[in-house]
Amino acid sequence: MSEWKKRERKLIIPGMDETLLRKVECKVCGNKFIPKKENKYVVKDRLLSGGVQGALNGNGEPKQYDAFDCDVCGCQIIAKERLKEV
């Protein structure tokens, strides 16, 4: 039987020790860092539009994602998909 990993459920409180916060790991260089709110930005997915491909797929708006840049190598790390406001 395989062993299930237990989830660590932590409460994040402003002013709490930063070592307890969840770190993000860069897939290119392996650097681990804590994502900060002021470094977050929104990116959009590319769309192939027009022609037969666009007519068959019925392309709508591109998906939006939250992203951060790695502190060491500068590559883009995508965190989560952003949903539309209603």
Backbone as ProteinMPNN parsed JSONL, in Angstrom:
{"seq_chain_A": "MSEWKKRERKLIIPGMDETLLRKVECKVCGNKFIPKKENKYVVKDRLLSGGVQGALNGNGEPKQYDAFDCDVCGCQIIAKERLKEV", "coords_chain_A": {"N_chain_A": [[0.828, -1.193, 0.0], [0.371, 2.251, -0.655], [1.629, 5.133, 1.01], [-0.197, 7.843, 2.269], [0.261, 11.309, 1.89], [0.253, 13.676, 4.469], [-1.544, 16.669, 4.715], [-0.31, 19.865, 5.49], [-1.817, 22.119, 7.41], [-1.812, 25.419, 7.808], [-2.264, 28.431, 9.542], [-2.207, 31.634, 8.3], [-1.119, 34.575, 9.514], [-1.019, 38.104, 9.512], [2.142, 39.59, 10.101], [3.262, 37.372, 11.175], [5.918, 34.994, 11.686], [8.137, 34.772, 8.963], [9.331, 32.409, 8.169], [7.529, 30.412, 8.421], [5.768, 30.731, 6.364], [4.444, 29.742, 3.158], [6.648, 28.64, 0.707], [7.674, 29.218, -2.692], [8.971, 27.268, -5.3], [11.405, 27.643, -7.795], [11.326, 26.205, -10.984], [13.41, 26.123, -12.733], [15.979, 27.032, -11.67], [15.84, 26.144, -9.052], [15.626, 27.746, -6.827], [14.165, 28.752, -3.754], [11.602, 30.825, -2.64], [9.652, 33.295, -0.859], [6.586, 34.283, -2.027], [5.668, 37.642, -2.595], [3.147, 40.104, -2.101], [3.444, 42.574, -3.395], [5.046, 41.941, -5.551], [3.538, 40.504, -7.296], [1.903, 39.93, -10.418], [-0.398, 40.104, -13.238], [-0.921, 37.853, -15.888], [-1.77, 37.03, -19.298], [-3.071, 34.311, -21.22], [-1.991, 33.007, -24.395], [-3.846, 33.255, -27.455], [-5.021, 31.445, -30.215], [-6.411, 32.801, -32.867], [-8.894, 33.333, -35.388], [-9.343, 32.191, -38.79], [-9.868, 28.698, -39.627], [-9.359, 27.31, -37.272], [-10.093, 29.106, -35.185], [-12.841, 29.344, -35.702], [-13.811, 26.753, -35.256], [-13.149, 26.254, -32.568], [-14.381, 28.307, -31.183], [-13.245, 30.556, -29.857], [-12.913, 32.382, -26.876], [-12.342, 34.785, -24.388], [-8.92, 35.156, -23.339], [-7.31, 33.084, -20.818], [-6.461, 34.199, -17.515], [-3.671, 34.583, -15.33], [-2.054, 34.583, -12.094], [1.23, 35.682, -11.512], [4.739, 35.413, -10.675], [8.136, 36.598, -10.533], [11.233, 34.896, -10.52], [13.711, 35.424, -8.035], [16.408, 34.929, -8.464], [17.057, 33.843, -11.145], [15.184, 35.109, -12.747], [13.083, 34.005, -14.201], [9.644, 33.35, -15.148], [7.089, 32.492, -12.884], [4.144, 30.808, -12.649], [1.367, 31.131, -10.62], [-1.527, 30.754, -9.893], [-4.702, 30.33, -11.597], [-6.672, 33.082, -12.553], [-10.007, 33.982, -11.901], [-12.943, 35.267, -13.599], [-14.467, 38.405, -12.765], [-17.756, 38.911, -11.58]], "CA_chain_A": [[0.0, 0.0, 0.0], [1.101, 3.511, -0.664], [1.347, 5.993, 2.152], [-0.746, 9.138, 1.889], [0.922, 12.446, 2.52], [-0.641, 14.504, 5.263], [-1.477, 18.092, 4.404], [-0.025, 20.753, 6.596], [-2.747, 23.24, 7.391], [-1.259, 26.49, 8.627], [-2.987, 29.696, 9.551], [-1.295, 32.738, 8.002], [-1.527, 35.787, 10.204], [-0.08, 39.2, 9.23], [3.136, 39.804, 11.138], [3.759, 36.091, 11.639], [7.271, 34.68, 11.255], [8.145, 34.446, 7.525], [9.823, 31.052, 7.92], [6.376, 29.515, 8.405], [4.983, 30.971, 5.163], [4.661, 28.794, 2.067], [7.624, 29.088, -0.276], [7.5, 28.766, -4.065], [10.256, 26.832, -5.826], [11.634, 27.864, -9.225], [11.559, 24.931, -11.664], [14.626, 26.213, -13.538], [17.204, 27.096, -10.873], [15.646, 25.496, -7.762], [15.569, 28.737, -5.755], [12.909, 28.82, -3.017], [11.363, 32.159, -2.112], [8.302, 33.581, -0.4], [5.969, 35.264, -2.933], [5.169, 38.836, -1.918], [2.004, 40.711, -2.77], [3.874, 43.677, -4.256], [5.742, 41.403, -6.727], [2.578, 39.731, -8.092], [1.316, 40.591, -11.586], [-1.351, 39.278, -13.966], [-0.54, 37.548, -17.27], [-2.83, 36.421, -20.095], [-2.701, 33.198, -22.075], [-2.078, 33.302, -25.826], [-4.989, 32.679, -28.163], [-4.946, 31.312, -31.662], [-7.725, 33.246, -33.323], [-9.036, 33.498, -36.825], [-9.249, 31.007, -39.631], [-10.69, 27.531, -39.313], [-9.123, 26.973, -35.863], [-10.91, 29.99, -34.362], [-14.254, 29.048, -35.923], [-14.145, 25.472, -34.636], [-12.999, 26.304, -31.114], [-15.209, 29.346, -30.584], [-12.367, 31.193, -28.881], [-13.417, 33.483, -26.073], [-11.269, 35.581, -23.813], [-7.811, 34.323, -22.843], [-7.25, 32.861, -19.372], [-5.54, 35.07, -16.803], [-2.962, 33.907, -14.261], [-1.158, 35.333, -11.222], [2.596, 35.248, -11.765], [5.846, 36.013, -9.947], [9.44, 36.391, -11.152], [12.245, 34.316, -9.632], [14.68, 36.42, -7.593], [17.755, 34.598, -8.917], [17.218, 33.727, -12.603], [14.261, 36.012, -13.418], [12.057, 33.336, -15.0], [8.275, 33.583, -14.705], [6.462, 31.388, -12.178], [2.7, 31.01, -12.642], [0.849, 30.648, -9.343], [-2.9, 30.262, -9.992], [-5.562, 30.947, -12.607], [-7.595, 34.101, -12.037], [-11.363, 33.847, -12.408], [-13.564, 36.524, -13.977], [-15.372, 39.048, -11.816], [-19.133, 38.902, -12.059]], "C_chain_A": [[0.869, 1.252, 0.0], [0.696, 4.351, 0.545], [0.857, 7.342, 1.659], [0.011, 10.234, 2.609], [-0.108, 13.261, 3.285], [-0.445, 15.958, 4.869], [-1.157, 18.871, 5.659], [-0.94, 21.955, 6.473], [-2.233, 24.285, 8.364], [-2.1, 27.738, 8.473], [-1.985, 30.812, 9.33], [-1.866, 34.009, 8.597], [-0.529, 36.887, 9.865], [0.853, 39.436, 10.408], [3.716, 38.521, 11.678], [5.16, 35.862, 11.068], [7.269, 34.202, 9.802], [8.645, 33.042, 7.233], [8.689, 30.05, 7.873], [5.529, 29.671, 7.15], [5.364, 29.981, 4.066], [5.609, 29.381, 1.033], [7.298, 28.489, -1.638], [8.883, 28.399, -4.593], [10.315, 27.057, -7.333], [11.975, 26.527, -9.874], [12.857, 24.932, -12.476], [15.877, 26.134, -12.67], [17.07, 26.452, -9.495], [15.608, 26.447, -6.578], [14.199, 28.716, -5.092], [12.769, 30.215, -2.437], [9.908, 32.308, -1.709], [7.694, 34.613, -1.346], [5.375, 36.427, -2.14], [4.098, 39.491, -2.765], [2.435, 41.801, -3.748], [4.604, 43.199, -5.513], [4.814, 40.61, -7.651], [2.086, 40.568, -9.267], [0.448, 39.597, -12.338], [-0.862, 39.091, -15.404], [-1.722, 36.895, -17.969], [-2.25, 35.323, -20.965], [-2.784, 33.642, -23.534], [-3.302, 32.643, -26.418], [-4.664, 32.565, -29.642], [-6.319, 31.677, -32.188], [-7.72, 33.403, -34.835], [-8.914, 32.18, -37.567], [-10.154, 29.889, -39.165], [-10.562, 27.177, -37.826], [-10.002, 27.81, -34.945], [-12.391, 29.704, -34.502], [-14.671, 27.751, -35.24], [-14.116, 25.539, -33.113], [-13.921, 27.314, -30.461], [-14.443, 30.097, -29.511], [-13.033, 32.368, -28.182], [-12.25, 34.319, -25.599], [-10.157, 34.665, -23.324], [-7.864, 34.176, -21.323], [-6.22, 33.802, -18.76], [-4.947, 34.31, -15.621], [-2.224, 34.915, -13.393], [0.241, 34.793, -11.45], [3.576, 36.027, -10.902], [7.111, 35.782, -10.755], [10.398, 35.843, -10.109], [13.273, 35.398, -9.293], [16.065, 36.185, -8.188], [17.877, 34.636, -10.44], [16.235, 34.598, -13.384], [13.185, 35.337, -14.253], [10.685, 33.5, -14.349], [7.704, 32.326, -14.065], [4.971, 31.688, -12.087], [2.127, 30.349, -11.397], [-0.533, 30.003, -9.509], [-3.628, 30.961, -11.126], [-6.499, 31.951, -11.932], [-8.958, 33.907, -12.683], [-11.924, 35.22, -12.718], [-14.415, 37.079, -12.854], [-16.763, 39.078, -12.414], [-19.82, 40.168, -11.583]], "O_chain_A": [[1.953, 1.285, 0.583], [-0.434, 4.277, 1.026], [1.432, 7.918, 0.736], [0.358, 10.105, 3.784], [-1.211, 13.501, 2.795], [0.684, 16.422, 4.708], [-1.663, 18.58, 6.743], [-0.835, 22.723, 5.517], [-2.216, 24.075, 9.577], [-2.583, 28.048, 7.384], [-1.017, 30.934, 10.081], [-2.952, 34.457, 8.23], [0.679, 36.655, 9.916], [0.422, 39.478, 11.56], [4.579, 38.559, 12.555], [5.533, 36.479, 10.071], [6.485, 33.323, 9.444], [8.405, 32.527, 6.141], [8.856, 28.951, 7.344], [4.661, 28.839, 6.888], [6.475, 29.451, 4.053], [5.396, 30.489, 0.542], [6.726, 27.403, -1.735], [9.852, 29.124, -4.366], [9.386, 26.702, -8.058], [12.824, 25.794, -9.368], [13.35, 23.873, -12.862], [16.738, 25.283, -12.893], [18.079, 26.231, -8.826], [15.561, 25.999, -5.432], [13.18, 28.668, -5.779], [13.697, 30.734, -1.817], [9.042, 31.554, -2.154], [8.228, 35.716, -1.465], [4.674, 36.226, -1.149], [4.139, 39.438, -3.994], [1.846, 41.934, -4.82], [4.767, 43.977, -6.454], [5.258, 40.1, -8.68], [1.876, 41.773, -9.131], [0.539, 38.39, -12.111], [-0.442, 40.047, -16.056], [-2.574, 36.283, -17.325], [-1.097, 35.388, -21.393], [-3.551, 34.544, -23.871], [-3.746, 31.598, -25.944], [-4.101, 33.482, -30.24], [-7.285, 30.943, -31.978], [-6.676, 33.582, -35.462], [-8.436, 31.185, -37.024], [-11.092, 30.11, -38.4], [-11.544, 26.79, -37.194], [-10.601, 27.272, -34.014], [-13.133, 29.808, -33.525], [-15.774, 27.664, -34.701], [-14.964, 24.946, -32.446], [-14.218, 27.181, -29.274], [-14.927, 30.26, -28.391], [-13.635, 33.232, -28.819], [-11.284, 34.532, -26.332], [-10.415, 33.526, -22.936], [-8.398, 35.04, -20.628], [-5.232, 34.159, -19.401], [-5.623, 33.498, -14.99], [-1.812, 35.971, -13.873], [0.427, 33.582, -11.568], [3.295, 37.139, -10.457], [7.16, 34.867, -11.577], [10.382, 36.27, -8.955], [13.658, 36.189, -10.154], [16.818, 37.137, -8.395], [18.703, 35.374, -10.976], [16.435, 34.809, -14.58], [12.439, 36.023, -14.952], [10.582, 33.757, -13.15], [7.813, 31.232, -14.619], [4.574, 32.704, -11.516], [2.362, 29.168, -11.142], [-0.675, 28.802, -9.278], [-3.232, 32.041, -11.564], [-7.046, 31.681, -10.863], [-9.047, 33.692, -13.892], [-11.456, 36.223, -12.18], [-15.013, 36.328, -12.083], [-16.923, 39.253, -13.622], [-20.998, 40.377, -11.871]]}, "name": "protein", "num_of_chains": 1, "seq": "MSEWKKRERKLIIPGMDETLLRKVECKVCGNKFIPKKENKYVVKDRLLSGGVQGALNGNGEPKQYDAFDCDVCGCQIIAKERLKEV"}
